[in-house]
Amino acid sequence: MDPVFTGVGVALVTLFDDRRQVDTDATAGLAARLVELGADAIVVAGTTGEADALDDDERLRLFSAVRAAVGDTVVVGGTSAASTHQAARLTARAPDTGVDAVIARTPRGLADPTGYYRALADAAGATPVLAYHFPAVSPPGIPVEMLPSLPVAGCKDSSGDPTRLLATVDSYAGPVWTGNPALLHMAGALGCAGGILALANVAPELCAAAFAGDGDALRKLTPTHLACERDFPRGVKQLVAERFGTSEVLRMG
């Protein structure tokens, strides 16, 4: 199975104006800037993008705007939702925006995600669906042993668990992207497809170098990574604002 992309994808922040309205143009402009700095893909309206605070139409407008702004760079649309029905509804509309793939986190409390991903794959048609394991946000996440049977084109693993990453690579033949920058070096060594990272909003160059095996780059990322984790997503927004002069406004919280 060929990956939708390889390298470092940005888990893009969503920018809001002072009234907490989505600033679609500014968000797309940030995506374009990050591509200029070497990002290999842009993931729109995921966890970092405060997707839970966005309605379907806002997400779809973001998908379209980012698609238009980044040329041939891969764009992945986040279609996670609290229920299978909601996620499938958004997933069915996403391909019309030009996204190359969609990614969906499992709903909270869903022990067996098979039916969920089957519904999303049916809704997406020819557009690839990526699974998303993030047990800290949507427990219990995706059991490793179920991954090979899911109708998906790869998996993002944001558990931050190196043992889990090892088990996934050992048992699952599809593409895997780490969602934790601390595991970038390990992911590269294991032959993972890449990373999908909030930190790539701030330092895509260092993220790419760390994935390629640069230990110094990984060490340089550490303070920024810890700052992002301490107050998420506020910490990410603040760091992005420091580098690019963007809005720090949150809709979550």
Summary of the structure (lengths in Angstrom):
residues: 253
radius of gyration: 16.4
end to end distance: 39.1
largest distance: 47.4
contacts: 910
relative contact order: 0.16
helix: 47%
strand: 14%
